[in-house]
Amino acid sequence: MRTKLIVTLLLLLAFVPACFKRSSNIEPPPAASPVPSKSPFPQQNGLINDFANVLDADAKSRIQPILDALSRDLDVEFAVVTVDTTGPLSAHDYSLALSREWKVGKSGKGLLYLLAIKDRQWRIQVSTALEQALPNEVCAKLHEPSLKLLKEEKYGDAIANYVRAIDHELRKKK
């Protein structure tokens, strides 16, 4: 039995190095292209990014001062994004990837509210520094009054309502 084990080990030792030898006729993989790949996400342009074109000037003028005050008073960067669709990604995955790409909340306190119009989905991404003040349950409860407005396609009112509710909640816990 011991002799069999030794013979087996010797055969393995003789065979294993041959498995790892590099063949001289195999080409190395091509080098990565020096051209950076284009992001699948739109470019951020301020705190309100209405890529679905559902916000009129009045809605933006009601939302922007609240976002500015959050930044000024609480050092919270809150980005609002509308898109037609998140494509093959879920609203959660899309908003998470977008918030990471845009680096929302450079100070550590960031929020990204995504509204996907054709998908009829919404999502808020809350940075780790704000999770205690805005846990998932609180964010969902604060969004409930906006659901009726979204169903009525009053997107500006729905977003303004939600942004005000988030602002109020953060100031309450300051």
Secondary structure, 3 states (H helix, E strand, C coil): CHHHHHHHHHHHHHHHHHHHCCCCCCCCCCCCCCCCCCCCCCCCCCCEEECCCCCCHHHHHHHHHHHHHHHHHHCCEEEEEEECCCCCCCHHHHHHHHHHHHCCCCCCCEEEEEEECCCCEEEEEECHHHCCCCCHHHHHHHHHHHHHHHHCCCHHHHHHHHHHHHHHHHHHCC
